[in-house]
Amino acid sequence: MDQQYLDGNALAGPLAEIFAVDVTTADAQCGGCGRTGPVATLRVYDRAPGMVARCPGCDGVLLRLVRSPDSAWLDLRGTVRLRIALPR
């Protein structure tokens, strides 16, 4: 893809509205290639109606986030698992 992208840290603000923890530090496993790494390392495309986060290894879609004034839609279909470290 030749389209410009942001890193996964661009998801910090939008995901903070949904989750009580910083999800960008969570490890996500790609359903396409099996790569595991922090959400902050994903490639985020934000020029569509919403945000699309792709794997830097295989370019597979791990996460889609669309927001309206009163709702948020989060699709994690391309993510095998999301490991979130919790404070002790």
JOGI-V115850 format. One line per field, one symbol per residue. burial: I if it has 16 or more other ideal C-beta (glycine too) atoms within 10 Angstrom, else O. A space follows every 10 residues. Layout:
# JOGI-V115850
burial=???
This chain:
# JOGI-V115850
burial=OOOOIOIIII IOOIIOOOOO OIIIOIOIII IOOOOOOIII IIIIIOOOOI IIIIIIOOOO IIIIIOOOOO OOOIOIOIIO OOOOOOOO
